[in-house]
Amino acid sequence: MPSKTAIAIRHLGFEDLGAFAPVLGAFGYNTRYLDVGVDCLANGQNADLLIVLGGPIGAYEDDIYPHLSEIVGILHERLARSKPTLGICLGAQLIARALGERVYPAPSKEIGFASIILTENGKASCLAQFAESPVLHWHGDTFDLPKGATLLASTEICSNQAFSYGPNVLAVQFHPEAGGPGFERWLIGHSFELSAAKLDVCALRDENASLSTTLASSANKCLELWLKQLHF
């Protein structure tokens, strides 16, 4: 029986699948990346599972980054067919756009480890794994909740942090896949942003070290639960 394909659209080399990668392998997915500016993004259109990862640009900056319109088009087509699709951070915002909603600057940036507030639907979802532990936030924008979507999580700054759209679409503005091993690449790759925000790099590194095991375990369980309920 041939394996299923999982394709991840990646904006930055270090913002990868992280803790999600081994789970996809365990579920029989043949996983590969399409790197923006290098690979043909249209090759992800018919993947069994499409994952759109994060990046440090605005989901509305089509005039500067034309590939965003292409991704929105790919997502619009997949969502219309209820094809399994996961969006993380920028990816979640692009799913909101593909469903006709606005993406815009949040009241302030959220960068660092902090809790989320789960809705009742969120407590019954795969995101329940994060009920008792902080998650990594790294965004300055947010979005309006799409019509027909189910809100799963919020924070005090961004009321719309995560939503589902039927059983096959999950959009998560925080980073359930991140933290743990590889986090040092985030601290280096986003050094300018961290400096501009006057955030303590050493404190973030220490916090990641203390949360590393919990972050990986929660991420694994979260994705396992979501993959198990997908409808193909």
TITI-110668 format. One line per 10 residues: number of its first residue (from 1); their letters; for each residue x, y, z of C-alpha. Coordinates in steps of 0.2 Angstrom, whole numbers, plus 5000, padded with zeros to 4 digits. Layout:
N
NUM	A	X/Y/Z ~ ...
# end
This chain:
232
1	MPSKTAIAIR	5000/5000/5000 ~ 5008/5016/4995 ~ 5012/5029/5008 ~ 5002/5046/5009 ~ 5011/5062/5004 ~ 5013/5076/5016 ~ 5020/5092/5009 ~ 5025/5107/5019 ~ 5027/5124/5012 ~ 5042/5132/5021
11	HLGFEDLGAF	5047/5151/5021 ~ 5062/5149/5032 ~ 5074/5134/5034 ~ 5073/5134/5053 ~ 5054/5136/5054 ~ 5051/5118/5049 ~ 5040/5104/5055 ~ 5050/5102/5071 ~ 5041/5090/5083 ~ 5028/5086/5070
21	APVLGAFGYN	5040/5077/5058 ~ 5042/5060/5067 ~ 5023/5059/5070 ~ 5020/5061/5051 ~ 5033/5047/5048 ~ 5025/5036/5061 ~ 5008/5038/5052 ~ 5015/5033/5035 ~ 5017/5050/5027 ~ 5031/5052/5014
31	TRYLDVGVDC	5035/5070/5019 ~ 5044/5083/5009 ~ 5046/5102/5009 ~ 5043/5115/4996 ~ 5054/5130/4999 ~ 5047/5147/4994 ~ 5057/5155/4981 ~ 5065/5139/4976 ~ 5052/5126/4973 ~ 5036/5125/4963
41	LANGQNADLL	5022/5128/4976 ~ 5009/5121/4965 ~ 5016/5104/4968 ~ 5008/5104/4985 ~ 4991/5106/4977 ~ 4986/5088/4977 ~ 4996/5082/4992 ~ 4986/5070/5004 ~ 4991/5083/5017 ~ 4997/5101/5015
51	IVLGGPIGAY	5005/5110/5029 ~ 5009/5129/5027 ~ 5022/5134/5040 ~ 5026/5151/5047 ~ 5037/5165/5042 ~ 5041/5183/5046 ~ 5031/5192/5033 ~ 5013/5198/5033 ~ 5000/5187/5025 ~ 4993/5203/5017
61	EDDIYPHLSE	5009/5208/5009 ~ 5005/5202/4991 ~ 5013/5217/4983 ~ 5030/5213/4991 ~ 5029/5194/4991 ~ 5018/5189/4976 ~ 5019/5170/4981 ~ 5007/5174/4995 ~ 4993/5176/4982 ~ 4998/5159/4975
71	IVGILHERLA	4997/5150/4992 ~ 4980/5158/4995 ~ 4974/5151/4979 ~ 4981/5134/4983 ~ 4972/5134/5000 ~ 4956/5141/4992 ~ 4955/5126/4981 ~ 4960/5113/4994 ~ 4947/5120/5007 ~ 4934/5119/4994
81	RSKPTLGICL	4937/5101/4992 ~ 4939/5098/5011 ~ 4957/5091/5008 ~ 4967/5089/5024 ~ 4976/5105/5027 ~ 4986/5112/5042 ~ 4992/5130/5044 ~ 5004/5136/5057 ~ 5006/5155/5061 ~ 5008/5163/5044
91	GAQLIARALG	5000/5147/5037 ~ 4985/5149/5049 ~ 4983/5167/5043 ~ 4983/5162/5025 ~ 4970/5149/5028 ~ 4959/5163/5036 ~ 4962/5174/5020 ~ 4958/5159/5009 ~ 4941/5158/5018 ~ 4938/5177/5015
101	ERVYPAPSKE	4944/5185/5031 ~ 4955/5199/5035 ~ 4973/5197/5042 ~ 4980/5213/5051 ~ 4992/5219/5064 ~ 4988/5213/5082 ~ 4987/5225/5096 ~ 5005/5220/5101 ~ 5017/5206/5096 ~ 5017/5190/5105
111	IGFASIILTE	5034/5182/5106 ~ 5039/5169/5119 ~ 5031/5155/5129 ~ 5014/5158/5136 ~ 4997/5149/5139 ~ 4982/5149/5127 ~ 4964/5149/5133 ~ 4955/5135/5126 ~ 4936/5136/5121 ~ 4924/5122/5125
121	NGKASCLAQF	4927/5116/5108 ~ 4946/5118/5110 ~ 4945/5107/5126 ~ 4937/5093/5115 ~ 4950/5095/5101 ~ 4968/5090/5098 ~ 4973/5106/5106 ~ 4968/5100/5123 ~ 4986/5094/5125 ~ 4991/5112/5128
131	AESPVLHWHG	4978/5115/5142 ~ 4991/5114/5155 ~ 5007/5120/5147 ~ 5014/5136/5138 ~ 5016/5136/5120 ~ 5028/5146/5109 ~ 5020/5162/5101 ~ 5029/5172/5088 ~ 5018/5183/5078 ~ 5013/5201/5076
141	DTFDLPKGAT	4997/5199/5066 ~ 4980/5191/5069 ~ 4965/5188/5059 ~ 4946/5188/5060 ~ 4937/5171/5062 ~ 4931/5164/5046 ~ 4912/5161/5044 ~ 4909/5142/5047 ~ 4925/5140/5057 ~ 4925/5134/5075
151	LLASTEICSN	4936/5144/5087 ~ 4947/5133/5097 ~ 4959/5145/5107 ~ 4962/5163/5111 ~ 4975/5173/5121 ~ 4972/5190/5129 ~ 4980/5199/5115 ~ 4973/5189/5100 ~ 4955/5182/5103 ~ 4957/5171/5087
161	QAFSYGPNVL	4972/5160/5090 ~ 4966/5143/5082 ~ 4951/5137/5073 ~ 4945/5121/5064 ~ 4935/5122/5048 ~ 4927/5105/5047 ~ 4937/5089/5052 ~ 4951/5091/5039 ~ 4957/5109/5042 ~ 4966/5116/5057
171	AVQFHPEAGG	4973/5133/5058 ~ 4985/5137/5073 ~ 4993/5155/5075 ~ 5005/5149/5089 ~ 5018/5136/5086 ~ 5014/5119/5093 ~ 5028/5111/5083 ~ 5042/5122/5089 ~ 5053/5124/5104 ~ 5063/5109/5110
181	PGFERWLIGH	5078/5104/5099 ~ 5082/5117/5086 ~ 5076/5132/5095 ~ 5093/5140/5095 ~ 5091/5142/5076 ~ 5075/5153/5080 ~ 5085/5164/5092 ~ 5098/5167/5079 ~ 5087/5168/5064 ~ 5076/5181/5072
191	SFELSAAKLD	5089/5190/5082 ~ 5085/5207/5074 ~ 5067/5205/5079 ~ 5071/5200/5097 ~ 5083/5215/5098 ~ 5070/5227/5092 ~ 5057/5220/5104 ~ 5070/5221/5118 ~ 5067/5203/5123 ~ 5080/5193/5133
201	VCALRDENAS	5087/5179/5122 ~ 5095/5170/5137 ~ 5079/5170/5146 ~ 5070/5162/5131 ~ 5084/5149/5129 ~ 5082/5144/5147 ~ 5063/5144/5146 ~ 5064/5132/5131 ~ 5076/5121/5140 ~ 5065/5119/5155
211	LSTTLASSAN	5049/5116/5144 ~ 5058/5105/5130 ~ 5051/5088/5135 ~ 5034/5094/5138 ~ 5033/5104/5122 ~ 5038/5089/5112 ~ 5026/5077/5121 ~ 5011/5089/5119 ~ 5015/5092/5100 ~ 5016/5073/5097
221	KCLELWLKQL	5000/5069/5105 ~ 4991/5084/5097 ~ 4996/5079/5079 ~ 4992/5061/5082 ~ 4975/5065/5088 ~ 4972/5077/5073 ~ 4979/5064/5060 ~ 4968/5050/5067 ~ 4952/5060/5064 ~ 4955/5065/5046
231	HF	4943/5060/5033 ~ 4951/5056/5016
# end
